[in-house]
């Protein structure tokens, strides 16, 4: 815009100013960079922005391919129009990938630029480590001297997309043995650089043995093969191939379970040979089958050459079905919890490795359910009981004392017999019992049970002055005793827990005044929670009588009188000439109404001691009260 400077005017006018345009030679910016891993491609984008306005002027993507190994280094190697990337990985592989032509790594010097000098390649620091060169599909040309002087290079693969290569791009590689090239290179290399093959890119490759041409012989010849002939001595060419054409191979060393085998393959084109190791053979397993508490347990020997195992099963004469696939060779056991007692099963176990499978080892067994016995102290010994096992022929009963070893007590040859009494068990000894079902030679599982043998008690009951006296024989191993009582046909109740194994008597004073009542008692020894067996005994409670009269009523005669007992059947009078009642005589009166009696034929001058008791007869059994207090009388008549 312009403004008039004349005084008082101030008029303005404008003119258009030409655009400055983008600055296109700015340095590119690296964006969206992703690191390549062993199994995933990486890459980045190169973007050019105008420094003046910030507009994006160009964007090119570069892919860094995954090679299956760690990428150690990468960079660009394309010319001005090519987007090529080189990578070097931990396996020694140099890979050229992308789209376009490779940058020329040369310098031309001298008159008419006739002298060509190689310049430093971007992968120069790895040249001594490169074992393989792979030029991928999409690359159109290879620079002169690109792969010259690689001492460790053994193999080079050039993709079909390469239509132009430079002078000596792959010479001076003393370890190179295999080269894969497209048929289009048959004459191009010669025509471009003007060198015959012996002086060009095939020179100084002393160990080259195999050329693999991706085209046919006709294509190869049509593209200038005649200019290459003859090949260097000892080089074999393979047409329409990217490698040797191997036959099916022959096993030259058979594998065993201890050593790997060898399989040899021969190239049908050139006769070259290669070998492959054959993995160690899968072992024939040793299998055992046994009944356990939760089913049938299979165990087998470990096969170090396997990666797992296959288990099959059939019932009776049926068909096999897969039971389990085990994916670890360290797992050498399996429990079939679906097996049913009484059924016969055949199991097969074999090793597996990938798709390879070993041979089955078969094992037949009848499933027999585990037995858990119940133990109880019986009157004549330790009673062992169990439930019936389907399919069993019988049972083995075995025992051990304390921490000793098991011994078989009895082989029971009937599946219907479900109890056994160990009459040899000694009171006070701790025993462990097991019961196993069997069918022929197959045995079932078992769960052992432990109990201390406590002998059975049969109490002795008598009427005492202050109640019923209960006595018993001491039981070896007992910590104490339980005394139970019932009245008539009622229920038992605990009368007393005696906390000493040495105490062997108890007087039940609670029934002192229950004259005429029938009581039944039993006594059980105990040790911890274990109780012994018992035999119950009954008694009629009879209160004692009292002597009310004792006189020398007549010559050599005494008369005895006593209080009556309404529940008595009769009375007994016992007398003797000594206070300890040695040599005593007993008179039994069978009538409850008689409460006095005269006893004659006594010796004059002697003193006699007398006591009386009541008795009750029930079902031919007499039950006696306690004796009365003794009294004495002197016979003076």
C-alpha positions in Angstrom: 0.0 0.0 0.0 1.3 3.5 -1.0 0.3 6.9 0.6 0.6 10.3 -1.1 3.0 12.5 0.7 1.8 15.9 -0.8 0.5 18.1 2.0 -3.1 17.7 2.6 -3.6 14.8 0.2 -3.1 11.4 2.0 -4.5 9.4 -0.9 -3.5 5.7 -1.0 -3.1 2.9 -3.5 -2.2 -0.8 -3.4 -0.2 -3.3 -5.5 -0.2 -7.1 -5.3 3.1 -8.7 -3.9 4.2 -12.0 -5.5 4.1 -15.2 -3.4 7.4 -16.2 -1.8 6.7 -19.9 -2.3 7.6 -22.9 -0.2 11.1 -23.7 1.0 11.4 -27.3 -0.3 14.9 -28.2 0.6 14.3 -28.3 4.4 15.7 -31.3 6.3 13.1 -34.1 6.7 11.6 -34.9 10.1 11.5 -38.5 11.4 8.0 -39.3 12.7 5.9 -42.3 13.9 9.0 -44.3 14.5 8.3 -47.9 15.7 11.1 -50.2 16.7 11.2 -53.6 15.0 11.2 -56.7 17.1 12.1 -60.3 16.3 8.6 -61.0 15.1 7.0 -57.7 14.4 7.9 -55.1 11.7 8.9 -51.6 12.6 9.3 -48.5 10.6 9.1 -44.7 10.5 8.0 -41.8 8.3 10.2 -39.0 6.8 8.3 -35.8 6.4 9.3 -32.5 4.9 7.6 -29.3 6.2 7.9 -25.8 4.7 9.9 -23.8 7.2 8.0 -20.7 6.0 4.4 -21.8 6.4 4.7 -25.2 8.1 2.7 -27.0 5.4 3.6 -30.7 4.8 5.3 -31.0 1.5 6.2 -34.7 1.4 5.9 -37.9 3.5 7.5 -41.2 2.8 7.1 -44.4 4.8 10.0 -46.8 5.5 9.4 -50.3 6.8 11.9 -52.2 8.9 11.1 -55.9 8.4 11.2 -58.4 11.3 13.7 -61.1 10.6 13.1 -63.5 13.5 16.1 -62.2 15.3 17.0 -59.1 17.3 17.8 -56.1 15.0 21.2 -54.7 15.8 21.3 -51.8 13.4 19.4 -50.3 10.5 19.4 -47.3 8.1 18.5 -46.1 4.7 20.3 -47.1 1.5 18.1 -45.8 -1.4 19.0 -43.3 -4.0 17.1 -40.0 -4.4 13.9 -41.8 -5.4 14.4 -45.1 -3.6 13.0 -45.8 -0.2 15.3 -48.7 0.8 16.2 -49.8 4.3 19.0 -52.0 5.4 19.0 -54.0 8.6 21.5 -56.2 10.3 20.3 -58.8 12.9 21.8 -61.0 15.6 21.9 -64.0 13.2 24.4 -62.2 10.9 21.8 -61.4 8.2 22.0 -58.2 6.1 18.6 -57.5 4.6 17.8 -54.8 2.0 14.1 -54.1 1.7 11.7 -51.4 0.5 10.9 -50.0 -3.0 13.3 -48.5 -5.6 17.0 -48.4 -6.4 20.0 -48.6 -4.2 22.3 -45.6 -3.8 25.6 -46.0 -5.7 28.4 -46.4 -3.3 31.2 -45.4 -5.8 33.3 -42.4 -6.8 34.3 -41.7 -10.5 37.6 -40.1 -10.9 40.0 -39.2 -13.8 39.5 -38.3 -17.3 35.9 -38.9 -18.4 35.4 -40.3 -14.9 36.8 -43.6 -16.1 38.3 -44.6 -12.7 35.7 -46.0 -10.3 36.5 -46.1 -6.6 34.3 -47.8 -3.9 33.1 -45.6 -1.1 32.1 -46.6 2.4 28.7 -48.5 2.7 26.4 -47.7 5.7 26.9 -51.3 7.0 30.6 -51.2 6.8 31.2 -51.7 10.5 29.4 -55.1 10.3 31.1 -56.4 7.1 33.2 -59.0 8.9 30.1 -60.4 10.6 27.7 -60.7 7.7 26.9 -64.3 6.9 23.8 -63.9 4.7 22.6 -61.2 2.3 19.0 -61.0 1.4 17.8 -58.5 -1.2 14.0 -58.5 -0.9 11.3 -58.1 -3.5 10.8 -54.4 -4.4 14.5 -53.6 -4.7 15.3 -52.7 -8.4 19.0 -52.2 -8.4 22.2 -53.0 -6.5 25.1 -50.6 -6.2 28.6 -51.5 -7.5 30.8 -52.9 -4.7 27.7 -53.2 -2.4 28.6 -56.7 -1.1 32.3 -56.8 -2.0 34.8 -58.1 0.4 32.6 -59.8 3.0 34.8 -62.5 4.5 32.1 -64.4 6.4 29.4 -64.3 3.7 28.1 -67.8 3.0 24.8 -67.2 1.2 23.3 -64.4 -0.9 19.7 -64.2 -2.3 18.7 -61.6 -4.9 15.0 -61.1 -5.5 13.4 -61.2 -8.9 12.6 -57.5 -8.8 16.3 -56.7 -9.2 16.9 -55.8 -12.8 20.2 -54.0 -12.5 23.4 -54.7 -10.6 26.7 -52.7 -10.5 30.2 -53.8 -11.1 31.7 -56.3 -8.5 28.7 -55.9 -6.3 29.4 -59.4 -4.9 33.0 -60.2 -5.4 35.9 -61.0 -3.1 33.8 -63.1 -0.8 35.9 -66.2 0.0 33.2 -68.0 2.1 30.3 -67.7 -0.3 28.9 -71.1 -1.4 25.3 -70.4 -2.5 23.9 -67.6 -4.7 20.3 -67.1 -5.8 19.7 -64.8 -8.7 16.8 -64.0 -11.1 17.3 -65.1 -14.8 17.1 -61.4 -15.8 20.6 -60.9 -14.6 22.1 -63.3 -17.1 23.3 -60.5 -19.4 22.4 -57.2 -17.7 25.5 -57.2 -15.5 27.7 -57.6 -18.4 26.0 -55.2 -20.7 25.8 -52.4 -18.1 29.4 -52.5 -17.0 31.1 -54.1 -20.0 32.9 -56.9 -18.0 32.9 -60.6 -19.0 31.8 -62.8 -16.1 35.2 -64.0 -15.0 36.4 -60.5 -14.4 33.0 -59.1 -13.2 30.8 -60.0 -10.4 31.7 -63.7 -10.2 35.4 -63.1 -9.7 37.2 -64.2 -6.6 34.5 -66.4 -5.2 36.7 -69.5 -4.7 34.2 -71.6 -2.7 31.1 -70.9 -4.8 29.4 -74.2 -5.4 25.7 -73.5 -6.2 23.9 -71.0 -8.3 20.1 -71.0 -8.0 18.3 -69.4 -10.9 14.7 -68.5 -10.3 14.0 -68.7 -14.0 14.2 -71.5 -16.5 17.3 -72.4 -18.5 15.7 -70.9 -21.6 15.1 -67.6 -19.8 18.6 -67.6 -18.4 20.1 -68.2 -21.9 17.9 -65.6 -23.5 19.2 -63.1 -21.0 22.9 -63.5 -21.9 23.9 -66.8 -20.3 26.1 -67.5 -23.3 28.2 -64.5 -22.2 28.9 -66.2 -18.9 29.9 -69.6 -20.2 31.8 -71.4 -19.1 31.0 -71.3 -15.3 33.8 -71.3 -12.9 35.0 -74.8 -12.3 32.9 -76.8 -9.7 29.9 -74.5 -9.8 26.5 -76.2 -10.3 23.5 -74.2 -11.6 19.9 -75.0 -10.6 17.2 -73.7 -12.8 13.7 -72.7 -11.7 14.9 -73.1 -8.1 15.6 -70.9 -5.1 17.6 -73.7 -3.4 18.5 -77.4 -3.7 15.8 -79.8 -4.8 16.1 -82.4 -2.1 14.8 -86.0 -2.4 12.8 -87.6 0.4 15.9 -88.6 2.3 17.2 -91.8 3.7 17.6 -92.7 7.4 21.3 -93.4 7.7 21.4 -93.7 11.5 18.3 -94.9 13.3 17.3 -92.9 16.4 17.1 -94.6 19.8 15.7 -93.4 23.1 19.3 -92.5 24.1 20.7 -91.0 20.9 19.5 -88.9 17.9 19.4 -90.4 14.5 20.5 -89.0 11.1 18.5 -88.6 7.9 20.5 -87.8 4.7 19.0 -85.9 1.8 20.4 -85.6 -1.7 19.9 -82.8 -4.2 18.3 -84.3 -7.4 20.0 -81.6 -9.5 23.6 -81.6 -8.3 24.0 -84.5 -5.9 24.8 -82.3 -3.0 23.9 -83.8 0.4 22.6 -82.5 3.6 21.7 -84.2 6.9 19.0 -83.7 9.5 19.0 -85.0 13.0 16.2 -87.3 13.9 14.9 -86.7 17.4 15.5 -89.4 20.0 12.8 -92.1 19.8 9.8 -92.0 22.0 10.1 -94.6 24.8 7.8 -97.5 25.4 6.3 -96.7 28.8 6.0 -98.9 31.8 2.5 -98.4 33.2 1.0 -99.3 36.6 -2.6 -99.1 37.6 -3.9 -99.3 41.2 -7.2 -98.6 43.0 -7.0 -95.5 45.2 -9.5 -93.8 47.4 -10.7 -91.5 44.6 -10.6 -93.9 41.7 -8.0 -95.6 39.6 -4.5 -94.2 39.7 -2.2 -94.6 36.6 1.5 -94.1 36.9 4.1 -94.4 34.2 7.8 -94.0 33.6 8.9 -90.5 32.4 9.9 -90.1 28.7 12.5 -87.3 28.5 12.0 -87.3 24.7 8.3 -86.5 24.9 6.4 -83.3 25.4 3.4 -85.0 26.9 1.3 -88.2 27.1 -2.0 -89.6 25.7 -4.3 -91.7 27.9 -7.2 -93.8 26.6 -9.6 -96.1 28.3 -12.2 -98.8 27.5 -14.8 -100.5 29.7 -15.0 -104.2 29.4 -14.9 -105.2 25.7 -16.0 -101.8 24.5 -14.1 -99.3 22.4 -11.3 -97.0 23.5 -12.0 -93.4 24.1 -9.6 -90.6 24.9 -9.3 -90.1 28.7 -6.7 -87.3 28.9 -4.1 -85.5 27.0 -1.2 -84.4 29.3 0.9 -81.6 28.0 3.9 -81.9 30.3 6.4 -84.7 30.1 7.1 -84.3 33.9 3.5 -85.3 34.7 3.7 -89.1 35.2 0.5 -89.9 37.0 -3.3 -89.5 36.6 -6.3 -90.5 38.7 -9.4 -91.6 36.8 -12.1 -90.4 39.2 -14.9 -91.5 36.9 -14.2 -95.2 37.2 -17.1 -97.2 38.8 -16.6 -100.0 41.3 -17.1 -103.5 39.9 -16.3 -102.6 36.2 -13.2 -103.8 34.4 -11.2 -101.1 32.6 -8.3 -101.3 30.1 -6.0 -98.2 30.0 -3.5 -97.2 27.4 -0.7 -94.7 27.9 1.8 -93.5 25.2 4.2 -90.7 24.7 3.6 -87.8 22.4 5.8 -85.2 20.7 4.1 -82.7 18.4 2.2 -84.9 15.9 4.4 -87.9 16.6 3.0 -90.6 19.0 4.6 -93.6 20.6 3.0 -97.0 21.0 0.5 -97.7 23.7 1.2 -99.7 26.8 -2.0 -101.3 28.0 -3.0 -102.1 31.6 -6.2 -103.9 32.7 -7.7 -103.5 36.2 -11.1 -103.9 37.9 -12.2 -100.9 39.8 -12.8 -101.7 43.5 -14.1 -98.9 45.7 -12.0 -98.0 48.7 -13.1 -99.4 52.1 -13.2 -97.3 55.2 -13.9 -99.6 58.2 -15.7 -98.7 61.4 -14.2 -100.0 64.6 -15.8 -100.8 67.9 -14.7 -102.6 71.1 -16.8 -105.8 71.1 -17.4 -108.2 74.0 -15.0 -110.8 72.6 -12.6 -108.6 70.7 -12.2 -105.7 68.3 -15.1 -105.6 65.9 -14.4 -104.4 62.3 -17.2 -103.6 59.9 -17.4 -102.2 56.4 -19.8 -101.6 53.5 -20.1 -104.0 50.5 -17.9 -103.3 47.5 -19.4 -104.0 44.1 -17.5 -106.5 42.0 -15.4 -107.8 44.9 -14.7 -111.5 45.5 -13.9 -110.9 49.1 -11.8 -108.8 51.5 -8.5 -108.8 53.3 -8.5 -107.6 56.9 -5.1 -106.5 58.2 -3.8 -104.9 61.4 -0.8 -103.3 63.0 0.0 -102.6 66.6 1.2 -99.1 67.4 3.7 -98.0 64.8 4.6 -101.6 63.8 4.0 -103.2 60.4 0.8 -104.5 59.0 0.0 -108.2 59.0 -3.0 -109.9 57.4 -5.5 -111.2 60.0 -8.0 -112.7 57.6 -8.8 -113.3 54.0 -12.6 -113.3 53.7 -13.7 -115.3 50.7 -17.2 -113.9 50.5 -18.3 -110.5 49.2 -21.3 -110.6 51.4 -19.4 -110.9 54.7 -19.0 -107.4 56.0 -17.7 -107.9 59.6 -14.9 -109.5 61.4 -14.0 -109.7 65.1 -10.4 -109.7 66.1 -10.4 -111.9 69.2 -6.6 -111.7 69.5 -6.6 -108.0 70.3 -5.2 -107.3 73.8 -6.8 -104.7 76.1 -4.8 -101.5 76.4 -3.1 -101.9 73.0 -3.6 -99.4 70.2 -4.4 -101.1 66.8 -4.8 -99.8 63.3 -7.0 -101.8 60.9 -7.5 -101.7 57.2 -9.8 -103.6 54.9 -9.2 -104.1 51.1 -11.6 -105.6 48.7 -10.1 -108.0 46.1 -11.1 -109.6 42.9 -8.7 -112.2 41.7 -5.2 -110.6 42.1 -6.6 -107.0 42.0 -6.9 -105.2 45.4 -8.9 -102.1 46.2 -7.7 -99.1 48.2 -8.3 -98.6 51.9 -8.5 -96.0 54.6 -7.0 -97.2 57.9 -8.7 -96.6 61.2 -7.1 -96.7 64.7 -8.6 -97.6 68.1 -7.3 -98.8 71.4 -8.7 -102.2 72.5 -10.6 -102.0 75.8 -11.9 -105.2 77.3 -15.6 -105.7 77.9 -16.9 -105.3 81.5 -19.5 -107.4 83.2 -20.4 -105.7 86.5 -21.2 -107.4 89.8 -24.2 -105.9 91.5 -25.2 -106.3 95.2 -27.5 -104.4 97.5 -25.6 -102.4 100.1 -27.0 -100.7 103.1 -26.7 -97.3 101.4 -27.6 -98.3 97.9 -26.6 -100.6 95.1 -22.9 -101.6 95.0 -21.4 -101.9 91.5 -18.0 -103.6 91.1 -15.9 -104.7 88.1 -12.5 -106.0 87.1 -9.9 -103.4 86.1 -9.4 -103.0 82.4 -5.9 -102.6 81.1 -5.3 -99.4 79.2 -8.4 -97.6 80.6 -8.3 -94.0 81.7 -11.5 -94.4 83.6 -15.1 -95.8 83.5 -18.6 -94.7 82.7 -21.4 -96.2 84.8 -24.9 -96.2 83.3 -28.2 -97.1 84.9 -31.9 -97.5 84.0 -34.9 -98.2 86.1 -37.3 -100.9 84.8 -37.8 -100.6 81.1 -36.7 -97.0 80.9 -33.7 -95.5 79.2 -30.1 -95.5 80.4 -28.5 -92.5 81.8 -25.0 -91.8 83.0 -24.7 -92.2 86.7 -21.0 -91.6 87.1 -17.8 -90.9 85.2 -14.9 -92.3 87.1 -11.6 -90.7 86.2 -9.2 -93.4 87.3 -8.5 -96.6 85.6 -7.6 -98.2 88.9 -11.0 -97.6 90.6 -13.2 -100.7 90.3 -16.2 -100.1 92.5 -19.0 -97.6 93.0 -22.1 -97.4 95.3 -25.2 -95.8 93.8 -26.6 -94.1 96.9 -29.3 -92.4 94.8 -31.4 -95.6 94.8 -31.0 -96.3 98.5 -34.6 -95.9 99.3 -36.1 -97.3 96.1 -37.1 -100.6 97.6 -38.4 -103.1 95.1 -37.4 -101.3 92.0 -35.5 -103.2 89.3 -32.3 -101.5 88.1 -30.0 -102.4 85.2 -26.4 -101.3 85.2 -23.5 -101.4 82.7 -19.9 -100.2 83.0 -17.7 -99.1 80.0 -14.0 -98.5 80.2 -12.8 -95.4 78.2 -9.6 -94.0 76.9 -9.9 -90.6 75.2 -13.0 -90.9 73.0 -12.7 -94.7 72.8 -15.2 -96.7 74.8 -15.0 -100.4 75.7 -17.8 -103.0 75.3 -20.1 -104.0 78.1 -22.6 -106.5 79.4 -25.5 -105.1 81.4 -26.6 -106.7 84.7 -29.9 -106.2 86.6 -30.8 -106.2 90.3 -33.8 -105.5 92.4 -33.2 -102.9 95.1 -34.1 -104.4 98.5 -33.6 -102.3 101.6 -32.1 -104.2 104.6 -34.0 -105.4 107.7 -33.2 -104.8 111.3 -33.2 -107.4 114.1 -35.8 -106.5 116.6 -35.6 -109.5 119.0 -32.9 -112.1 119.9 -33.5 -114.2 123.0 -32.7 -117.6 124.6 -36.3 -118.5 124.5 -36.0 -122.2 125.4 -33.5 -124.9 126.1 -30.8 -124.8 123.5 -33.1 -122.5 121.5 -33.0 -118.9 120.4 -35.8 -116.8 118.9 -35.0 -114.1 116.3 -37.3 -111.3 115.2 -36.8 -108.6 112.5 -38.5 -105.8 110.6 -40.4 -106.8 107.5 -39.8 -105.8 103.8 -43.0 -105.6 101.8 -41.1 -106.4 98.5 -39.3 -109.4 99.8 -40.1 -113.0 98.8 -38.5 -114.3 102.1 -35.6 -113.9 104.5 -32.3 -115.5 105.3 -30.9 -115.9 108.9 -27.3 -116.6 109.3 -25.8 -117.5 112.7 -22.4 -118.7 114.0 -20.6 -119.3 117.3 -17.9 -116.8 116.2 -18.2 -113.1 115.4 -16.5 -113.5 112.1 -19.3 -115.9 111.1 -16.8 -118.6 110.2 -18.6 -122.0 110.0 -21.9 -120.1 109.9 -25.2 -121.8 109.2 -28.1 -120.3 107.1 -31.8 -120.7 107.5 -34.0 -119.6 104.5 -37.6 -118.7 105.1 -39.7 -118.6 102.0 -42.5 -116.4 103.3 -42.5 -112.6 103.5 -45.1 -112.8 106.3 -42.7 -114.5 108.7 -40.8 -111.9 110.7 -39.5 -114.2 113.5 -38.3 -117.7 113.9 -36.9 -120.1 116.5 -33.6 -121.9 116.0 -33.0 -125.0 118.1 -30.3 -127.6 118.8 -27.8 -125.0 119.9 -25.0 -125.6 122.4 -25.6 -124.5 125.9 -23.1 -122.1 127.2 -22.1 -120.8 123.7 -22.7 -117.3 122.5 -24.2 -117.0 119.0 -23.9 -114.2 116.5 -26.9 -113.6 114.2 -27.7 -111.4 111.1 -30.7 -111.3 108.8 -31.4 -110.2 105.2 -34.4 -110.2 102.8 -34.4 -111.7 99.4 -36.6 -111.6 96.3 -37.0 -114.4 93.7 -37.6 -113.4 90.1 -37.5 -116.0 87.3 -35.5 -118.4 89.5 -33.0 -115.7 90.4 -32.7 -114.5 94.0 -31.8 -110.9 94.7 -30.6 -110.2 98.3 -30.6 -107.1 100.5 -27.6 -106.3 102.6 -27.2 -108.1 105.9 -28.5 -106.5 109.0 -26.1 -105.5 111.8 -25.1 -108.6 113.7 -26.4 -109.2 117.2 -25.4 -111.9 119.8 -27.1 -114.0 122.5 -25.7 -116.5 125.0 -27.5 -119.8 125.4 -27.7 -120.4 129.1 -30.7 -122.7 129.1 
